[in-house]
Amino acid sequence: MSCVPAVAEYAAFAASMADAVRPLSLGWFRRRLAVDDKADESPVTIADREVETALRAQIAARYPSHGIWGEEFGKQGVDAEFVWSVDPIDGTRSFITGHPLWGTLLALLHHGQPVVGLIDIPATGERWIGVNDAASGVREARFGGAVCATSPVTTLADATVYATSPDIFDAAEYAQFEQLTKAVSRRRFGGDCYAYGLLASGHIELVMEAGLQTYDYLAVAPVVEAAGGVITDWEGRPLTLTSQGRVLAAANAELHAAALACIRAD
């Protein structure tokens, strides 16, 4: 990746971690696994725990001063200058039902802002890496080694919107989602983190979600933004560690503004 050495080092390290844990997650994929339900009723398996354990070990060995915020084992040193966000298997429901579009999500935050993001899809061998570092002026997204960019579509009538599932919305949120779906050309469900990769590569134009955790959205934000897109909460605010998990991603600023106006209309 053509970026300054420090940022390039972190992006390369994220890729090396994803390489290292791919065989681990794939080794558990499409096997009969015991599934536990966490406090929030989301499922977790031995695969989630083993992959996160391996990722944490790599971070601790390479960058012992860095903090970690992981889905399965929580926060460690999150007041550090650099903090890694780890979602070992995003889309566990897909994983346990044999659907291939689950992923490993990694993000590096600098002073609370995500500057490196990685979406890895082990079952298909696809990967997106984004660097969006204002301090160094580096902004670049790559898919499979090649620079990728979002769609040029700027009108809702020509756009496709994705969401993981209707079940992620409460009644009021779903009403807002429906306002958007009535304005666009197509709506699709499924994909979890994969949808953000499709957006970064220009295949779709919008993703609208609710109920996400920090480790769900921090990794996808640099990928979307570095590819030319815009990603915020439903009020148009930047995503941070304290965002409430309602995410709106669009291929460009004009489309994002139109989508925001649509979901906020009375």
N, C-alpha and C positions, 0 to 999 in steps of 0.2 A: 504494500500500500504506500503510495507516494505521499508521505506526511512526515512531520518532524520526528526526530529519533525517539523522543520520549513517548509520544502518542503511538508511533509505529510499534514500539516495543510492547506496549500494553495490548494493542490490537492483535499482534502476533502471539502474545501469551494467551489471550482469550481463545484464539484459534487452536493453539496447541492443547489447551485444556479440553476443548470440544473434541479434538482428535482422540485424546486419551480416553475419554469416557464413552465414546460411541460404541466400542465393542461391549462395554459393560451394560449399557442400556439395551442394545440389540440382543444381548445374550438372554435377557429376561423377556423380550418381546414375543408375543403370541405363545407364551407358556401359561399354564394354569397357576395363578398366584393368589395367595391370600390377600384379601383387600380389607383394610381397616378404614373406618370413617373417623375423620378428625372432628374437632369441636364445631367447625363450621359446616360439617356434613360433607365435605369434599373427601374423595377417596385418596388413599395413600398405599403404596406397596413397598416391598423390599427394594425394588428397583429405584424408586424415588430416593430412598434413604442411602443406598449404596452409592449412587451417582453423586449425591450431594456430599457425602463423606469424602469421596475421592477428589471432588473439586475443591473442597475446603482444605484438604491436605496439600494440594498443589499450590494454592494461594499462600498458605501459611509458610510453606517451604521457600517460595520465591520472594514473597513480599510480606515478611512477618509484621511490618508496621501497618499494613492495610487492614481495614475493618471488613466484615462480612455480614451480609443480611441474606439469609437463606430461607426458603420456604419450609423446610422440614426441621431445621435445628436453630432457627431464630437469629438473633442479633449478637454480634461480637465486635466490640470496638467501633461502633458506628459513628462515634464522634471524631474519628480519624480524618485526616485530609483526603485520603483515598479510601473508598469503600466499594466492595464488590457486591453486586446483587446477583443471587443465584436461584434459578428455578430449574431443578434437575430434570423434571419431566413436566413440561407445560402441556396440558391436555391428558391428564391421567385417565380420564374416562375413555378417551380414544385409545390410549395405550392398552388398557385392560380389555378392550373389546376388539383388538386386532386391527383397528383403523390406523393407517400409517402416518397421518398428519399431526403427530405430536412432536414436540421439540424440546431442546435444551436452550435455556435463555441465560445469557450472561451480560452484565453491564458493569462498567466502571464509572463511579461517580467521583468527581473532583469538587470538593467543597459543596457537596449536595447536588451537583448538576451532572446528569449522565453525559459522558463524553465519548464513551465507546459502548457499542451494543452489538450483540451477536445473537442471531437466530439460527440454530442448527437443527436440521430435520434428518436424524440418523437413518430412518427407514427408506428415505428416497435419495439420500446422499447430497441433499441441497443445503446451501448455507449462505446467509447474508451477514455481512459485517459493515457496520456504519461507524464513522468517526465524525463527531460534531463538536469540535473544540474551539470555542470562541477565543480563548486566550492565545492560541497559536494560529488562528485563522484557518484551520484545517476542517474541511467538510467534504467527505467522500463516502459513498456507499458502493459496495461491491457484492455481486452475486456470482459465486463460483469463480472468483478471480477477476471478473470483468466489471467495469463500472456500470452501475444500473441507475435508472432514472424513472421518476413517476410519470403518469399519464398526462398529456397536455389538455385533457378534457376540462373545461371550466364551467359547464352548465349542468345543473342537477338532472335535467331531462335526458342527458346522454350518459349519466354515470351509473355505475354498479356499486351497491352497498353490501357489505358483509357484516355479519355478527355471528358469534360462536353458536348461540342458541337463543330461542325466545325465552328460555327459562332464566336467563341471566338478568332479566329486567323485572322490576316490580310493576304493578298495574299502571302507575303514573308514568314510569320510564318507558314502558312499552307503548303507551299512547304517543309519546314523543317520537319513538322510533318509527311508529306507523306513519306519523306526519312526514317523516323523511322518505319512507318507502313509497309513499303515494306520489312523491315528487320526482323520484329517480326512474331510470329505465328498467333496472333489474335489482332484485334483492336475493341474497344467498345466505344460507346458514352453514356453519361448520368451519373447521380449520384451525380454531384456537390461534396460536401465534402465526400459523402459516399465512393467514389472511394479510398480515402486515407485510410479509415478504412479497406476496402478490401485488400489494399496493406499491411497494418500493420498486418493483420491476415493471410497473406500468400496466399490469393486467386488469386491475380494478381501480376504483377511484376513491372509495370511502369505506371506513370501518367505524362502526358505532357499537360501544360496549358499556356495560355497567357491572358493578360488583367485582371489579378487578382488585388484586392486591398489588403492592408496590413491585414485587418481583415479576408480576405479569406484564407491567407496562414500561418499566425502566429500561429494559433491554431493547424494546422495539422502537422507542423514541428516537435514539440516534440514527437508527437505520432509516426510518421514515424521513426524518429531517434532512439527513445527508443526501438522500435521493431526490430532494426537492420538495418534499411534502411538508405538511403542517400537522402537528398532533398536540392536542390540548385536552382539558376537561370540557364539560358541556357548557361552561361559562366562558370559554375562550382563554382560560388561564393556563400557563405552562404547567406541565406535570412535574411534581416534586415528590419527595418522600412522604409528604403529608396530604397529597391529593386523595380525594374520596373514591377513586376507582371508577369514575364515569369518564370514558375516553371517546374522543371524536378525532379520527385521523382522516386527512384528505390529501389528494394528489398535489394541491397547490393552494396558495392563499385565497385566490378568488373563489374556488370551489368550497373551501373551508368556511369562508364568510357566508356563502349562500346556505350551506348546511346548518350553520349556527343559527342563522335567521329563521330557517325553516323549523327547527326543533324548539325554538323559543317563541314562535308565533302563538298567539292565543287562539 
